[in-house]
Amino acid sequence: MAESEAQSAEQQRVQQRLGGASASLLDGSIPRQLFRLTVPMLLGISSMMIASLIDAYYVGQIGTTELAALTLTFPLVMGFSSLSMGFGIGATSIISRTVGSGDWATAQRIATHTLILVIGFVSVLSILGFVFAESIFVALNASKDLFPIAVKYTYIMLIGVPILAVPMVGGMMLRSFNDVRSPAIIMVAGAVVQVLIAPALIWGIGSWEGFGVYGSAWSFVLSRLVVAIYAIGLFRRRGFIQHPGSFEQFRRSVYEVMRLALPSMASQVLMPVSMYLIMMLIALYDNHVVAAYGVATRIEAMTMIVIMAMSSSMGPFVGQNFGARRFDRIQSALKMCYTFCFIYGLIVTVILVLLGGAISGVFRDDPAVVAVATEFFYIVPITLGIMSVAMIAGSTFVAYGEPIPSFVLSMFRMFVVLLPLCYLLNWLFGYIGIFIALSITNGLVGLIAIFWLRTMTNRFRRQLAPQPAS
């Protein structure tokens, strides 16, 4: 009895330090809880996407060559960010399930250990980026006019990658403790600062002419530095920056986080790697095709922010309910998400088919660029709904503590389906064939993900007896 009261007092102390959050995801209205988790994340992700689109607009006003160079750098920076996100994905899964079982103090300690891991890993990663950046763009067959711009832009962006990693991963972990407001503030603040300072850094102020296209990269770095300073103070108040405990505790946390992080990192990095390999094909065409592909994929990514937010929300929800063995709630949430994904995908497809070309013209008023982007929107968004379901399934796999299915699906997507189709259809139909390959791949992988997740959920439900909420 005394031990139970002591554990309860410790949990209340940790909850108070975390801002009064409580493990409320184990009962109550599922739609309301998913909405509460999704909306702040939607605001955060949309602000970052909008900032990225505005950044592309700024660079597009300089010239098509600069916009094409920016397109070449995007997958590299995205890849480095995705690697650091792997730690956040792994830690979020562990922390959510630990919170669901009632052990908040251990979850808090795991957060501290994860931040230590992230700082060390991303610092090494950025150094490697500086060393191999030129070789990467040589492998991409970047043209002579794009190569120097892309390399210098990447060097500047790499400075911001470590600065970005700590707030990003820490924010992901905060959501596992049901703090949905702070991560949204971190993302929105970074995006707002970036958009506000970018024009001055690109075009200058008064007699100062600015940095040109490189001002875009510096706006990213400086805005993330401002956010990192705020985030570190927040994490300290939340107890994420504390004494890491014994070496044995640290070792156990490292093992558990890495067990989930490594497959998650591999899955995350396969997307930008596949983007780079596709970019190698796109780069063989004229600059207007490269620029159009960059604009179209950014617009498509913008339409996915709702699904990205919902997918991210499923991590804490599924993790906590898995820890409490509430599979009835998990299956109900999955059905709701699937239905939403298909309806949303249909609506977005119609909008992009009708208006996608006009939207792309806002970023680069070049008829050749608009024409290629329009062709993209006639083909790729058709399977957006099923691709959205695959994203939900991927988050659920990791929340279960099972990252291997997501990794296998990523490998299957890239090496078995996407790349062979891209090269074959590019040979047959030109760059249009690449767009067709993307659409086919999204549909096939989405269907496999649905059936795999349903099988795994049913197996867990049979093996683990449901535990009703107290």
VMD Tcl script that draws the C-alpha trace (Angstrom):
set ca {
  {0.00 0.00 0.00}
  {2.78 2.42 0.97}
  {4.69 1.53 -2.19}
  {1.61 2.19 -4.33}
  {1.07 5.57 -2.66}
  {4.74 6.46 -3.21}
  {4.47 5.59 -6.92}
  {1.31 7.68 -7.20}
  {3.01 10.66 -5.52}
  {6.01 10.33 -7.85}
  {3.74 10.21 -10.89}
  {1.92 13.35 -9.75}
  {5.26 15.12 -9.22}
  {6.43 14.27 -12.72}
  {3.06 15.26 -14.23}
  {3.20 18.62 -12.48}
  {6.68 19.25 -13.85}
  {5.41 18.35 -17.31}
  {2.73 20.98 -17.12}
  {-0.07 19.02 -15.53}
  {-0.48 16.50 -18.35}
  {-2.30 13.30 -17.52}
  {-2.68 9.90 -19.16}
  {-6.11 10.81 -20.54}
  {-5.67 8.93 -23.81}
  {-6.79 5.68 -22.18}
  {-10.46 6.60 -21.92}
  {-12.94 9.13 -23.23}
  {-13.99 10.10 -26.76}
  {-11.55 8.79 -29.37}
  {-12.46 11.38 -32.06}
  {-12.07 14.20 -29.55}
  {-8.67 12.92 -28.39}
  {-7.38 12.44 -31.94}
  {-8.60 15.94 -32.77}
  {-6.85 17.38 -29.70}
  {-3.62 15.65 -30.68}
  {-3.84 16.44 -34.38}
  {-4.77 20.13 -34.49}
  {-1.66 21.54 -32.71}
  {0.54 19.26 -34.82}
  {-1.33 20.39 -37.92}
  {-0.61 24.01 -37.07}
  {3.06 23.23 -36.49}
  {3.60 21.16 -39.62}
  {1.57 23.51 -41.82}
  {3.59 26.48 -40.62}
  {6.82 24.70 -41.57}
  {5.43 23.65 -44.94}
  {4.14 27.14 -45.65}
  {7.54 28.53 -44.74}
  {9.13 26.07 -47.17}
  {6.73 27.12 -49.93}
  {7.30 30.81 -49.25}
  {11.03 30.13 -49.29}
  {10.63 28.46 -52.70}
  {8.65 31.50 -53.84}
  {11.43 33.85 -52.71}
  {14.08 31.84 -54.53}
  {11.84 31.49 -57.59}
  {11.81 35.28 -57.92}
  {15.59 35.19 -58.30}
  {15.56 32.72 -61.21}
  {14.79 29.24 -62.48}
  {18.43 28.16 -62.07}
  {18.44 29.08 -58.38}
  {15.10 27.33 -57.83}
  {16.42 24.20 -59.55}
  {19.54 24.29 -57.34}
  {17.36 24.59 -54.24}
  {15.40 21.55 -55.44}
  {18.63 19.52 -55.60}
  {19.54 20.37 -51.99}
  {16.14 19.57 -50.50}
  {16.45 15.75 -50.30}
  {19.89 15.94 -48.63}
  {18.77 18.24 -45.83}
  {15.54 16.26 -45.52}
  {17.57 13.06 -45.23}
  {19.71 14.41 -42.40}
  {16.63 15.65 -40.57}
  {14.94 12.29 -41.11}
  {17.86 10.47 -39.51}
  {17.60 12.56 -36.36}
  {13.82 12.04 -36.40}
  {14.50 8.33 -36.07}
  {15.59 8.92 -32.48}
  {12.40 10.84 -31.79}
  {10.25 8.11 -33.35}
  {11.95 5.40 -31.30}
  {11.84 7.38 -28.06}
  {8.21 8.38 -28.61}
  {7.19 4.74 -28.95}
  {8.97 3.73 -25.75}
  {7.84 6.76 -23.77}
  {4.19 6.45 -24.85}
  {4.00 2.80 -23.84}
  {5.82 3.54 -20.57}
  {3.41 6.38 -19.77}
  {0.50 4.10 -20.68}
  {1.73 1.60 -18.10}
  {1.93 4.39 -15.48}
  {5.72 4.80 -15.08}
  {6.14 8.51 -15.86}
  {9.49 8.98 -14.11}
  {11.21 6.31 -16.22}
  {9.72 7.87 -19.35}
  {11.17 11.22 -18.35}
  {14.63 9.70 -17.83}
  {14.49 8.07 -21.28}
  {13.84 11.52 -22.74}
  {17.06 12.83 -21.17}
  {19.06 9.92 -22.57}
  {17.57 10.42 -26.01}
  {18.60 14.08 -26.15}
  {22.19 13.08 -25.33}
  {22.14 10.54 -28.15}
  {20.72 13.05 -30.63}
  {23.30 15.73 -29.94}
  {26.21 13.35 -30.46}
  {24.79 11.65 -33.54}
  {23.69 14.74 -35.45}
  {26.99 16.52 -34.81}
  {28.88 13.65 -36.44}
  {26.32 13.52 -39.24}
  {26.78 17.20 -40.09}
  {30.56 16.82 -40.24}
  {30.14 13.95 -42.71}
  {27.81 16.15 -44.73}
  {30.47 18.82 -45.08}
  {33.01 16.21 -46.19}
  {30.84 14.48 -48.82}
  {28.51 17.25 -50.07}
  {30.39 17.85 -53.30}
  {30.61 14.13 -54.06}
  {26.86 13.79 -53.59}
  {26.08 16.47 -56.15}
  {28.62 15.00 -58.57}
  {26.78 11.68 -58.25}
  {23.53 13.54 -58.95}
  {24.92 14.73 -62.28}
  {24.20 18.33 -61.29}
  {24.85 20.65 -64.22}
  {27.71 23.15 -64.10}
  {25.43 26.10 -63.41}
  {23.61 24.30 -60.57}
  {26.57 22.59 -58.87}
  {28.29 25.55 -57.11}
  {24.98 27.01 -55.91}
  {23.74 23.69 -54.54}
  {27.02 22.90 -52.74}
  {27.34 26.28 -51.03}
  {23.65 26.27 -50.08}
  {24.05 22.82 -48.54}
  {27.09 23.86 -46.50}
  {25.04 26.62 -44.87}
  {22.03 24.39 -44.26}
  {24.20 21.76 -42.56}
  {25.04 24.31 -39.86}
  {21.35 24.38 -38.97}
  {20.78 20.62 -38.90}
  {22.16 20.05 -35.36}
  {20.39 23.19 -34.17}
  {17.11 21.85 -35.58}
  {17.49 18.32 -34.20}
  {17.19 18.97 -30.46}
  {13.92 21.00 -30.57}
  {12.46 18.59 -33.13}
  {13.19 15.40 -31.20}
  {12.38 16.96 -27.85}
  {9.07 18.20 -29.19}
  {8.20 14.72 -30.41}
  {8.86 13.33 -26.94}
  {6.76 16.01 -25.25}
  {3.74 14.78 -27.19}
  {4.19 11.36 -25.60}
  {3.46 13.06 -22.26}
  {0.29 14.61 -23.80}
  {1.88 18.06 -24.10}
  {0.66 18.99 -27.58}
  {0.92 22.76 -27.24}
  {4.68 23.16 -26.73}
  {5.79 21.23 -29.85}
  {3.37 23.31 -31.93}
  {4.80 26.53 -30.50}
  {8.33 25.35 -31.36}
  {7.44 24.59 -34.98}
  {5.30 27.68 -35.58}
  {7.87 30.02 -34.04}
  {10.67 28.64 -36.21}
  {8.60 29.01 -39.37}
  {7.43 32.56 -38.57}
  {10.94 33.79 -37.79}
  {12.27 32.20 -40.99}
  {9.64 33.84 -43.20}
  {10.14 37.26 -41.57}
  {13.92 37.43 -41.83}
  {14.37 35.69 -45.21}
  {13.58 38.73 -47.45}
  {16.16 40.88 -45.68}
  {18.81 38.17 -45.88}
  {18.06 37.43 -49.55}
  {17.64 40.93 -50.98}
  {19.31 43.01 -48.28}
  {18.40 46.17 -46.43}
  {19.32 49.66 -47.61}
  {22.79 49.68 -49.18}
  {23.45 46.08 -48.14}
  {22.62 43.74 -51.03}
  {22.02 40.62 -48.93}
  {23.20 37.06 -49.58}
  {21.04 36.32 -52.61}
  {19.86 32.70 -52.79}
  {22.09 31.85 -49.82}
  {20.05 34.21 -47.64}
  {17.35 31.55 -47.80}
  {19.69 29.05 -46.12}
  {20.84 31.57 -43.50}
  {17.22 32.37 -42.61}
  {16.70 28.67 -41.86}
  {19.79 28.50 -39.64}
  {19.11 31.67 -37.65}
  {15.40 30.95 -37.13}
  {16.19 27.48 -35.78}
  {18.82 28.93 -33.47}
  {16.19 31.22 -31.92}
  {13.83 28.28 -31.46}
  {16.55 26.03 -30.02}
  {17.32 28.55 -27.27}
  {13.64 28.60 -26.27}
  {13.29 24.82 -26.52}
  {16.30 24.05 -24.33}
  {14.86 26.18 -21.55}
  {11.50 24.45 -21.96}
  {13.03 20.98 -21.86}
  {14.91 21.85 -18.70}
  {11.71 22.96 -16.99}
  {9.97 19.76 -18.15}
  {12.73 17.60 -16.67}
  {14.23 16.43 -19.97}
  {17.61 17.92 -19.07}
  {18.62 16.29 -15.80}
  {21.27 13.95 -14.42}
  {21.16 10.87 -16.68}
  {21.37 8.47 -13.73}
  {23.56 5.40 -13.63}
  {25.47 4.05 -16.59}
  {23.32 0.92 -16.52}
  {20.15 3.02 -16.84}
  {21.69 4.96 -19.71}
  {22.80 1.72 -21.41}
  {19.29 0.24 -21.17}
  {17.73 3.40 -22.59}
  {20.26 3.50 -25.43}
  {19.56 -0.13 -26.28}
  {15.78 0.31 -26.32}
  {15.86 3.60 -28.22}
  {18.36 2.31 -30.78}
  {16.42 -0.92 -31.23}
  {13.55 1.16 -32.55}
  {15.53 4.13 -33.87}
  {17.81 2.24 -36.28}
  {15.02 0.66 -38.35}
  {13.05 3.91 -38.11}
  {16.07 5.91 -39.26}
  {16.61 3.51 -42.13}
  {12.95 3.81 -43.11}
  {13.07 7.59 -42.81}
  {16.25 7.99 -44.84}
  {15.07 5.70 -47.65}
  {12.54 8.33 -48.70}
  {15.08 11.11 -49.37}
  {17.49 8.54 -50.85}
  {14.80 7.45 -53.30}
  {14.10 11.15 -53.98}
  {17.77 11.63 -54.81}
  {17.85 8.65 -57.15}
  {14.74 9.95 -58.87}
  {16.33 13.38 -58.96}
  {19.26 11.88 -60.85}
  {16.79 11.02 -63.60}
  {15.02 14.38 -63.42}
  {18.38 16.23 -63.52}
  {19.01 14.80 -66.99}
  {16.22 17.02 -68.32}
  {16.19 20.79 -68.75}
  {16.21 23.10 -65.73}
  {12.50 23.89 -66.15}
  {11.67 20.21 -65.57}
  {13.83 20.13 -62.42}
  {12.27 23.34 -61.14}
  {8.73 22.11 -61.91}
  {9.33 18.82 -60.12}
  {10.59 20.72 -57.08}
  {7.57 23.04 -57.01}
  {5.07 20.23 -57.60}
  {6.48 17.98 -54.87}
  {6.44 20.86 -52.40}
  {2.81 21.61 -53.20}
  {1.96 17.92 -52.87}
  {3.78 17.83 -49.52}
  {1.71 20.82 -48.44}
  {-1.49 18.89 -49.10}
  {-0.20 16.07 -46.90}
  {0.17 18.13 -43.73}
  {-3.22 17.02 -42.41}
  {-2.27 13.36 -42.83}
  {1.20 13.96 -41.42}
  {-0.33 15.55 -38.33}
  {-2.83 12.71 -37.92}
  {-0.11 10.09 -38.45}
  {2.08 11.76 -35.85}
  {-0.84 11.85 -33.42}
  {-1.37 8.11 -33.73}
  {2.03 7.49 -32.12}
  {1.16 8.72 -28.60}
  {-2.43 7.48 -28.82}
  {-1.56 3.96 -29.96}
  {1.50 3.74 -27.69}
  {-0.37 4.63 -24.51}
  {-3.32 2.38 -25.34}
  {-0.96 -0.44 -26.26}
  {0.76 -0.03 -22.89}
  {-2.69 -0.32 -21.25}
  {-3.72 -3.18 -23.61}
  {-6.69 -1.20 -24.98}
  {-6.79 -2.73 -28.46}
  {-10.47 -1.94 -28.83}
  {-9.62 1.76 -28.79}
  {-6.71 1.27 -31.19}
  {-8.86 -0.51 -33.79}
  {-11.61 2.12 -33.52}
  {-9.06 4.89 -34.05}
  {-7.58 3.14 -37.09}
  {-11.00 2.79 -38.74}
  {-11.69 6.50 -38.21}
  {-8.31 7.48 -39.64}
  {-8.63 5.22 -42.68}
  {-12.06 6.63 -43.55}
  {-10.79 10.18 -43.23}
  {-7.72 9.44 -45.37}
  {-9.73 8.15 -48.32}
  {-12.22 11.04 -48.25}
  {-9.48 13.62 -47.84}
  {-7.39 12.05 -50.60}
  {-10.30 12.23 -53.04}
  {-10.95 15.91 -52.28}
  {-7.28 16.90 -52.63}
  {-6.91 14.96 -55.88}
  {-9.79 16.88 -57.47}
  {-8.36 20.21 -56.31}
  {-4.86 19.50 -57.63}
  {-6.12 18.21 -60.97}
  {-8.18 21.37 -61.45}
  {-5.93 24.01 -59.88}
  {-2.46 22.49 -59.47}
  {-1.00 24.17 -62.56}
  {-2.27 27.59 -61.54}
  {-0.87 27.16 -58.03}
  {2.56 26.18 -59.37}
  {2.57 29.33 -61.50}
  {2.57 31.42 -58.33}
  {6.03 30.11 -57.45}
  {7.60 30.43 -60.90}
  {5.73 32.25 -63.63}
  {7.38 30.28 -66.40}
  {5.04 28.54 -68.89}
  {7.43 25.60 -69.28}
  {7.57 25.08 -65.50}
  {3.80 25.34 -65.16}
  {3.22 22.84 -67.98}
  {5.39 20.14 -66.38}
  {3.90 20.74 -62.92}
  {0.41 20.39 -64.38}
  {1.33 17.00 -65.85}
  {2.57 15.94 -62.40}
  {-0.78 16.84 -60.80}
  {-2.74 14.89 -63.42}
  {-0.94 11.68 -62.42}
  {0.62 11.49 -58.94}
  {-2.22 12.62 -56.59}
  {-4.57 9.84 -57.81}
  {-3.22 7.46 -55.15}
  {-2.86 10.08 -52.42}
  {-5.60 8.52 -50.27}
  {-4.05 5.06 -50.10}
  {-0.62 6.62 -49.52}
  {-2.11 8.46 -46.55}
  {-3.34 5.18 -45.08}
  {0.18 3.77 -45.43}
  {1.49 6.68 -43.35}
  {-1.02 5.94 -40.60}
  {-0.03 2.27 -40.67}
  {3.67 3.12 -40.47}
  {3.19 5.21 -37.33}
  {1.13 2.45 -35.75}
  {3.77 -0.22 -36.41}
  {6.40 1.84 -34.56}
  {3.98 2.69 -31.73}
  {3.59 -1.05 -31.21}
  {7.38 -1.25 -30.79}
  {7.62 -3.06 -34.14}
  {9.63 -0.88 -36.58}
  {10.64 -3.72 -38.91}
  {7.40 -3.72 -40.99}
  {7.87 -0.03 -41.80}
  {11.48 -0.70 -42.77}
  {10.56 -3.68 -44.94}
  {7.83 -1.69 -46.66}
  {10.27 1.17 -47.27}
  {12.81 -1.23 -48.79}
  {10.11 -2.88 -50.89}
  {8.84 0.50 -52.04}
  {12.25 1.76 -53.06}
  {14.12 -1.22 -54.51}
  {11.37 -3.58 -55.68}
  {8.76 -1.18 -57.02}
  {9.65 2.51 -57.29}
  {13.15 2.62 -58.74}
  {12.70 -0.21 -61.28}
  {9.45 1.38 -62.43}
  {11.00 4.85 -62.61}
  {13.89 3.71 -64.78}
  {11.68 1.54 -66.99}
  {8.90 4.08 -67.49}
  {11.39 6.94 -67.87}
  {12.96 4.99 -70.72}
  {9.55 4.41 -72.28}
  {7.76 7.73 -71.67}
  {10.34 10.26 -70.46}
  {9.78 12.20 -67.24}
  {6.03 11.45 -67.48}
  {6.94 7.83 -66.80}
  {8.54 8.86 -63.51}
  {5.28 10.47 -62.42}
  {3.35 7.30 -63.34}
  {5.82 5.18 -61.34}
  {5.29 7.34 -58.25}
  {1.51 6.92 -58.45}
  {1.63 3.14 -58.94}
  {4.08 2.70 -56.07}
  {1.96 4.71 -53.63}
  {-1.09 2.57 -54.33}
  {0.63 -0.81 -54.11}
  {2.56 -0.11 -50.90}
  {-0.52 1.37 -49.26}
  {-2.57 -1.78 -49.84}
  {0.16 -4.02 -48.43}
  {0.49 -1.79 -45.34}
  {-3.25 -2.03 -44.58}
  {-3.34 -5.82 -44.63}
  {-0.06 -6.21 -42.70}
  {-1.17 -3.88 -39.90}
  {-4.56 -5.56 -39.60}
  {-2.87 -8.95 -39.22}
  {-0.46 -7.65 -36.57}
  {-3.18 -5.88 -34.56}
  {-5.33 -9.00 -34.48}
  {-2.34 -11.08 -33.38}
  {-1.51 -8.70 -30.51}
  {-5.14 -8.63 -29.45}
  {-5.21 -12.43 -29.22}
  {-1.87 -12.71 -27.39}
  {-2.34 -9.88 -24.90}
  {-5.47 -9.90 -22.80}
  {-7.32 -6.55 -22.90}
  {-6.96 -4.53 -19.76}
  {-9.92 -2.22 -19.09}
  {-9.26 1.32 -17.94}
  {-9.43 1.78 -14.21}
}
mol new
graphics top color blue
foreach p $ca { graphics top sphere $p radius 0.5 }
foreach p [lrange $ca 0 end-1] q [lrange $ca 1 end] { graphics top cylinder $p $q radius 0.2 }
display resetview
